[in-house]
């Protein structure tokens, strides 16, 4: 770990990021970024990563449900064993959930786990004009 002197010396240094942006640190530790191009997100990171539209929607839905289950665990301060009992699954399944392995959970399984935890799950339908 660098000493305080080394870290302080670096504060005034200019560096290049992997994207080629110049960055100059100020004495207060704030970074001033020069951003040349930003690509706006459409609200679904999976679509942004290039997944086909249908798969991107399923992945987003599953990831949202996994995040909600993780929130239940955190808010209730549950151990993995307690969460497994509440959700009606095994402790290794809760471990997979906490590690974000969304590909191991079906939408149906995630809805079941949320319902067992007392979370009210609902759907909203929006129709595309192009469809």
Secondary structure, 3 states (H helix, E strand, C coil): CCCHHHHHHHCCCEEECCCCCEEEECCCCCEEECCCCCCCCCCCHHHHCCCCHHHHHHHHHHHHHHHHHHHHHHHHCCCHHHHHHHHCCCHHHHHHHHCCCHHHCCHHHHHHHHHHCCCCCCCCCCCCCCC
